[in-house]
Amino acid sequence: MDDAAAAAGLARLPGWARAGRAIARTYRFEDFRGALAFVNRVGAVAERQQHHPDIDIRYNEVTLSVWTHDAGGLTERDFRLAAAIDAERPRD
C-alpha cells in the first residue's frame, strides 16, 4: 500500500496513526479489568477476520499495532480490522 492510500485509510480511523510499517492506537480504560475485557473482544474480532494485531497491555492502557506481516506492510485488511476493533471499544 502506498503512502497516499495509507493516509486515506487513516483519515477514516480517528485515533489511529502510522507507526513505521503498521498503524497503531492506544485505548485507555478505567482499570485493568476493563483493558482485559477489551482485549478479549479484540481477540474475537481478530479470530473472525483471521488477522491478528500485536497487543501491549499496560495496566489500563492497551496499544494495538496492525500490519500484514506476510505482505511486509499495510494492506486494506489492516484498515478493516482497525475499524472492527474501534466498534468494540466502550463509548465515552
Phi, psi and omega per residue, in radians:
M1 nan 2.320 3.130
D2 -1.427 2.972 -3.066
D3 -1.088 -0.642 -3.135
A4 -1.145 -0.742 3.118
A5 -1.158 -0.682 3.104
A6 -1.128 -0.742 3.110
A7 -1.093 -0.696 3.106
A8 -1.135 -0.712 3.092
G9 -1.108 -0.745 3.125
L10 -1.159 -0.529 3.112
A11 -1.092 -0.431 3.122
R12 -1.542 -0.067 -3.026
L13 -2.245 1.367 3.120
P14 -0.974 2.398 3.121
G15 1.674 -0.378 3.102
W16 -1.551 2.582 3.141
A17 -2.483 2.752 3.054
R18 -1.202 2.376 3.110
A19 -2.402 1.458 -3.069
G20 1.162 -2.157 -3.122
R21 -1.535 0.089 -3.077
A22 -2.100 3.072 2.872
I23 -2.027 2.581 -3.051
A24 -2.519 2.727 3.074
R25 -2.656 2.508 3.046
T26 -1.911 2.275 3.089
Y27 -1.924 2.457 3.118
R28 -2.022 2.474 -3.091
F29 -2.250 2.942 -3.127
E30 -1.126 -0.626 -3.082
D31 -2.745 -3.119 -3.122
F32 -1.093 -0.701 3.138
R33 -1.025 -0.767 3.111
G34 -1.119 -0.667 3.115
A35 -1.123 -0.763 3.141
L36 -1.163 -0.692 3.113
A37 -1.059 -0.728 3.108
F38 -1.099 -0.779 3.135
V39 -1.037 -0.692 3.099
N40 -1.113 -0.693 3.082
R41 -1.146 -0.709 3.092
V42 -1.068 -0.711 3.117
G43 -1.033 -0.719 3.119
A44 -1.132 -0.739 3.097
V45 -1.083 -0.796 -3.119
A46 -1.071 -0.711 3.115
E47 -1.133 -0.738 3.115
R48 -1.063 -0.689 -3.109
Q49 -1.531 -0.142 -3.054
Q50 0.904 0.792 3.138
H51 -2.608 2.140 -2.900
H52 -2.117 2.275 3.113
P53 -1.420 2.796 2.899
D54 -1.421 2.374 -3.022
I55 -2.178 2.280 3.063
D56 -2.189 2.104 3.134
I57 -1.913 2.210 3.083
R58 -2.270 1.591 -3.073
Y59 0.891 -1.631 -3.084
N60 -1.867 0.244 3.110
E61 -2.090 2.376 3.081
V62 -2.158 2.120 3.064
T63 -1.898 2.217 3.112
L64 -1.959 2.388 3.083
S65 -2.196 2.274 -3.042
V66 -2.239 2.260 2.984
W67 -2.811 2.764 -3.104
T68 -1.587 1.776 -3.036
H69 -1.005 -0.790 -3.079
D70 -1.248 -0.290 3.063
A71 -1.634 -0.208 3.132
G72 1.349 0.271 -3.128
G73 3.034 -2.700 -3.057
L74 -1.427 2.483 2.992
T75 -2.400 3.021 3.118
E76 -1.054 -0.508 3.098
R77 -0.981 -0.633 -3.114
D78 -1.149 -0.701 -3.128
F79 -1.270 -0.595 3.053
R80 -1.148 -0.742 3.114
L81 -1.136 -0.765 3.137
A82 -1.041 -0.743 3.110
A83 -1.112 -0.724 3.121
A84 -1.157 -0.647 3.087
I85 -1.121 -0.785 3.120
D86 -0.999 -0.598 3.133
A87 -1.173 -0.320 -3.123
E88 -1.595 -0.199 -3.073
R89 -1.394 2.579 3.080
P90 -1.144 2.519 3.100
R91 -1.520 2.535 3.127
D92 -1.239 nan nan
